[in-house]
Amino acid sequence: MSTLICGSIAFDTIMVFQDRFRNHILPDQVHILNVAFHVPEMRREFGGGAGNIAYSLHLLGGHPLPMATVGDDFAPYADWLDGRGIDRRHITAVPGSYTAQAYITTDLDDNQITAFHPGAMNASHQNRVDATDGVSLGIVSPDGRQGMIDHAQQFATAGIPFIFDPGQGLPLFDGPTLLELVDQANWLALNDYESRLLLERTGLTLAELVRRVEAVVITRGAEGSSIYTGGEEIALPAVTVEAAVDPTGCGDAYRAGLLYGLEKGLDWPTIGRIASLLGALKVAHHGTQNHAFDEDEFADRFSEAFGYVLQ
């Protein structure tokens, strides 16, 4: 059985400005801003939530089935997925469009200026959950607004349990729409900021939110994460890494760990530890799909980190 991953496929172009933005942006002149940053260092990465989650879930030995819309420029990404053995039968090309693109410029203080072009992602509603087969689990991650609404409804109608992961797409929804999406989902995955924004928009308390789903997972970066389920909070510390190289995509890696644990029917403390470890392995590498390990290596790292064997 497969895990259907509804979300974006994107190219991330990452550039490094070897100075600080604050040295070149005059606060009293931002209304006539006209600056150019010389960026001698640049790399292009394969990204997007659906691609990132599928990549990490596949490493774990799961069965990801990404569902996304892409443009005419998708060929290099298609070759990458094929080379990793990731099934792309539900990745749909939208002629005359670009695959979603993020252009990210980072300065020496790790400040970022990002331009995002959604491109084909805005047509994500063209894909349908009910056009798949053999799917036992799913996730609705950031995507085109209508696609997120439709896919959540289609999962619920089909009786397929799924995680709702609004992420950067959360500002697209008002309170009533968010409540509807929450009530259709089985589980929620949010970072700390997203959880606060969701509570503000819906008017719920955290306790009220937790009662509406089977579990709420809230990540807090280096401070770890919490899983609220069964009337209790499972607090999980972050896994220590020698060097945190790049946090981009750690949330997607964490969600891949959640899906793997749910796919295997594991208990929540173990699911959370798998997710935390996967996020730590990702943060030690640049980009969102450059970490690598096999199942035995992951099991060894799990035992080292948590003191028991992953079954």
C-alpha positions in Angstrom: 0.0 0.0 0.0 1.2 3.5 -0.8 1.2 6.9 1.0 -0.2 9.7 -1.2 1.7 12.9 -0.7 -0.3 15.9 -2.0 1.9 19.0 -2.2 4.3 21.0 -4.4 7.1 20.1 -6.6 9.6 23.0 -7.0 13.0 24.1 -8.0 14.9 26.0 -5.3 17.6 28.4 -6.6 19.7 29.4 -3.6 22.2 32.2 -3.7 24.6 33.5 -1.1 25.4 37.2 -0.7 28.8 37.5 0.9 27.8 40.6 3.0 24.8 41.7 5.0 21.6 43.1 3.6 21.6 45.8 6.3 24.7 47.3 4.9 23.0 48.0 1.6 19.4 48.8 2.4 18.8 52.2 3.8 15.9 52.1 6.3 14.6 55.5 5.4 14.7 54.8 1.7 12.8 51.5 1.4 10.0 53.3 -0.4 12.3 53.8 -3.4 14.2 50.5 -3.0 16.5 49.6 -5.9 19.3 47.3 -5.0 21.3 44.5 -6.6 23.2 41.9 -4.8 26.3 40.2 -6.3 26.0 36.5 -5.5 29.0 34.5 -6.7 27.7 31.3 -5.0 24.6 29.7 -6.3 23.1 26.2 -6.4 19.9 24.8 -7.8 18.1 22.2 -5.6 15.2 19.9 -6.1 12.5 20.9 -3.6 8.8 21.4 -2.9 7.0 19.6 0.0 5.7 16.6 -2.0 9.2 16.0 -3.5 11.0 16.4 -0.2 8.6 14.2 1.8 8.6 11.5 -0.8 12.4 11.5 -1.0 12.9 11.0 2.8 10.0 8.5 3.1 11.6 6.5 0.3 14.9 6.5 2.1 13.2 5.0 5.2 11.7 2.2 3.1 8.2 3.6 2.9 6.1 3.7 -0.2 5.6 7.3 -1.3 3.3 8.4 -4.1 3.8 12.1 -4.7 0.9 14.0 -6.3 1.7 17.4 -7.7 1.5 19.6 -10.8 4.6 20.6 -12.8 5.6 22.7 -15.8 7.4 22.2 -19.1 10.8 22.5 -17.3 10.2 19.4 -15.1 12.5 17.0 -17.0 15.6 17.2 -14.8 13.5 16.7 -11.7 11.8 13.7 -13.4 15.2 12.2 -14.0 16.1 12.7 -10.4 13.0 11.0 -9.1 13.4 8.1 -11.6 16.9 7.7 -10.4 15.8 7.3 -6.9 13.0 4.9 -7.8 10.2 7.2 -6.7 6.9 6.6 -8.5 5.7 9.8 -10.3 2.5 8.5 -12.0 0.4 11.2 -10.2 2.7 14.1 -11.1 0.8 16.0 -13.7 2.3 18.3 -16.4 0.5 21.6 -17.0 1.5 22.7 -20.6 2.7 26.3 -21.0 3.6 26.7 -17.4 6.8 26.6 -15.2 7.3 24.2 -12.3 7.0 26.2 -9.1 10.3 28.2 -8.4 11.8 29.7 -5.3 14.6 32.1 -5.7 16.3 32.5 -2.3 19.1 35.0 -1.5 20.8 34.6 1.9 23.2 37.0 3.5 25.9 36.4 6.1 23.4 36.8 9.0 21.2 34.0 7.5 18.6 36.6 6.6 16.7 35.6 3.4 15.0 37.4 0.6 12.8 35.0 -1.4 10.8 35.4 -4.6 8.3 32.5 -5.2 6.6 31.7 -8.5 3.8 29.1 -8.0 3.5 28.3 -11.7 1.9 24.9 -12.3 1.2 24.5 -8.6 -1.9 26.7 -9.0 -3.4 23.9 -11.0 -3.0 21.3 -8.3 -6.8 20.8 -8.1 -6.6 19.1 -11.5 -5.2 16.0 -9.6 -7.8 13.9 -7.7 -7.3 11.6 -4.8 -10.0 9.4 -6.0 -8.1 8.8 -9.3 -5.5 6.7 -7.3 -5.6 3.1 -6.1 -3.7 1.2 -3.4 -3.5 4.3 -1.1 -3.9 3.7 2.6 -2.5 6.9 4.0 -2.0 10.5 2.9 -0.9 14.0 3.6 -2.2 17.4 2.4 0.8 19.7 2.5 1.3 23.3 1.1 0.0 23.5 -2.5 -2.4 25.5 -4.6 -5.3 26.7 -2.3 -8.1 24.9 -4.2 -6.0 21.8 -4.5 -5.5 21.6 -0.7 -9.3 22.1 -0.1 -10.2 19.5 -2.7 -7.7 16.9 -1.7 -8.7 17.1 2.0 -12.3 16.6 1.0 -11.4 13.7 -1.3 -9.4 12.0 1.4 -12.2 12.3 3.8 -14.8 11.1 1.4 -12.6 8.1 0.5 -12.1 7.2 4.1 -8.3 7.5 3.7 -6.7 8.8 6.9 -4.4 11.8 6.3 -2.3 14.5 7.9 -3.2 18.1 7.3 0.0 20.1 7.1 -0.9 23.7 6.0 2.6 25.1 6.4 3.3 28.2 4.3 -0.2 27.8 2.8 -1.9 28.6 6.1 -2.4 32.3 5.3 -4.5 31.3 2.3 -7.3 30.2 4.6 -9.8 32.0 6.8 -11.0 30.6 10.2 -14.1 28.7 9.0 -12.2 27.1 6.1 -9.4 26.0 8.5 -11.9 24.5 10.9 -13.4 22.5 8.0 -10.0 21.2 6.9 -9.1 20.4 10.5 -12.3 18.4 11.0 -11.7 16.4 7.9 -8.1 15.4 8.9 -7.0 12.7 11.3 -3.8 14.4 12.3 -2.3 17.9 12.2 1.4 18.8 11.7 2.4 22.4 12.4 5.5 24.3 13.5 5.2 26.6 16.5 4.4 29.7 14.6 1.8 27.9 12.4 0.1 26.5 15.4 -0.3 30.0 17.0 -1.6 31.4 13.7 -4.1 28.6 13.3 -5.4 29.0 16.8 -5.7 32.8 16.3 -7.7 32.3 13.0 -10.0 29.6 14.3 -10.5 31.0 17.8 -9.7 27.7 19.3 -7.5 26.9 22.3 -4.8 24.3 21.9 -6.9 21.9 24.1 -9.9 22.4 21.9 -7.9 21.9 18.7 -6.4 18.6 20.1 -9.9 17.3 20.8 -10.9 17.6 17.1 -8.3 15.2 15.8 -6.4 12.1 16.8 -3.1 13.9 17.3 -1.6 17.4 16.9 2.2 17.5 16.2 4.0 20.8 16.8 7.7 21.2 15.9 9.9 23.8 17.5 13.2 23.5 15.7 16.2 23.1 18.0 13.8 23.0 21.0 12.3 19.7 19.9 8.7 18.9 19.3 5.5 17.9 21.0 2.8 15.3 20.1 -0.6 15.9 21.7 -2.7 12.8 21.7 -4.8 10.7 24.0 -5.1 13.6 26.5 -1.4 13.9 27.0 1.7 15.7 25.6 4.6 13.6 24.4 7.6 15.9 24.6 10.5 15.0 22.3 13.9 16.7 22.5 15.7 17.5 19.2 18.4 15.1 18.2 21.9 16.6 18.6 23.9 17.1 15.4 27.6 17.9 15.1 26.9 20.8 12.7 23.5 22.3 11.7 24.3 23.1 8.0 20.9 24.0 6.6 17.5 23.9 8.3 15.6 24.2 4.9 13.4 21.1 4.5 13.7 19.8 8.0 10.0 20.1 8.5 9.4 18.0 5.4 11.8 15.3 6.6 10.1 15.3 10.0 6.7 14.7 8.3 8.2 11.8 6.3 9.1 10.3 9.6 5.5 10.7 10.8 4.1 9.1 7.7 6.5 6.2 8.0 5.6 5.5 11.6 1.9 5.7 10.8 2.3 3.5 7.8 4.0 0.9 10.1 1.4 1.3 12.9 4.0 2.3 15.5 3.3 4.0 18.8 3.5 7.8 19.0 6.7 8.1 21.1 8.5 6.0 18.5 7.0 7.8 15.6 8.1 11.1 17.1 11.6 9.9 17.6 11.9 8.6 14.0 10.7 12.0 12.8 13.1 13.9 15.0 16.1 11.8 13.9 15.2 12.2 10.3 15.0 16.0 10.7 18.4 15.9 12.3 19.9 13.9 9.5 18.6 16.4 7.0 19.9 19.5 8.9 23.4 18.2 8.5 23.2 18.7 4.7 22.6 21.5 2.3 19.4 21.4 0.3 16.3 19.3 0.9 17.2 16.1 -0.9 20.9 15.5 -0.4 20.9 13.5 2.9 21.2 9.7 2.3 21.2 6.5 4.3 19.9 3.0 4.0 17.5 1.3 6.4 20.2 -0.4 8.4 22.1 2.8 8.9 19.0 4.6 10.1 18.2 1.8 12.6 21.8 2.1 14.0 21.5 5.8 14.4 18.1 5.4 16.0 19.6 2.9 18.6 22.5 5.3 19.3 20.2 8.3 19.8 17.4 6.6 21.8 18.8 3.5 23.4 16.5 1.0 22.0 16.1 -1.0 18.8 13.7 0.3 16.1 11.4 -2.6 15.3 
